[in-house]
Amino acid sequence: MSRSHFSVFFCVLVFVFGFFAPAFSAAEKGSGLPLPRFVSLRAGEVNLRTGPGVQYPVDWVYHRQSLPMEIIAEYGTWRKVRDWQGTQGWVHQSMVGAGRTFIVTGETRTIRRKSDPKSGPVARVEAGVVGRLLSCPDLNGWCRVEVAGQTGWLRRVEFWGVLRNEVMQ
């Protein structure tokens, strides 16, 4: 290759890379939303993959719609998630939604009428029950929740699905 051909080739290469590079880097960036954050599964069957793409093997299959997931990383349209047991993997963005849910941990818990341990009970929920997270208005340790049509207050330490210092209205 002559020197002039090499110069032309190099200029074309720089132009092509310069033109397409923003598209490649935008695809790798993801949503731009804060990390970590909580979402919930949209479907009743969601594949958890070992990497961000369909070419990666399925490591686990979730069979529970509305299960809370913590997004810990993003790559294009793929979200690296962690579940309440610490299992991590990649799911497509179309499989998660912004709806906030929680899962009861530990033992049977009491949902209360007010954010006070002396307040009357609304319902008792067992470990593994999934409900809707309505608000965590301050850092007093309580969040407003809904389970099977029953609304009340549950202490943050009794469920998984909210960041430690997160306030949500």
PyMOL commands that set and color helices and strands:
alter all, ss='L'
color gray80, all
select helices_A, chain A and resi 3-29+93-95+156-158
alter helices_A, ss='H'
color red, helices_A
select strands_A, chain A and resi 37-41+46-49+58-62+68-75+78-82+88-92+96-97+101-104+109-112+121-125+130-135+142-147+150-155+159-160
alter strands_A, ss='S'
color yellow, strands_A
deselect
rebuild
show_as cartoon
